[in-house]
Amino acid sequence: MYTKPDILPVEVSFNKRDFTNDHITYGFYDAFVLDVQPRLVSKRGGTKLTIRGFGFVNSGKDEIASKFASKDFGELSCNGQSCVTPAKFVDKNTITAEALP
């Protein structure tokens, strides 16, 4: 199991030739989902989901989201839009979300 973030240098350019040399690094985890409960949700939405896995990080902002898709049909549509809903960080192995209609 991979529990250590990748650390990459980040430098910025406004002309694609001259980059900053600040030696700033950025760390990130590739989140990995192991399980989602419950396995079935209502078509009307509103089902509370508990998502378990690893690599979940609390950014301190409301930027965590869940996107719903199907193995057979790909990305799902919710009311004609992408099924993306806010999620809440619980701990490094758990986030929660609510299924949309």
Summary of the structure (lengths in Angstrom):
residues: 101
radius of gyration: 17.5
end to end distance: 33.8
largest distance: 52.7
contacts: 204
relative contact order: 0.22
helix: 0%
strand: 49%
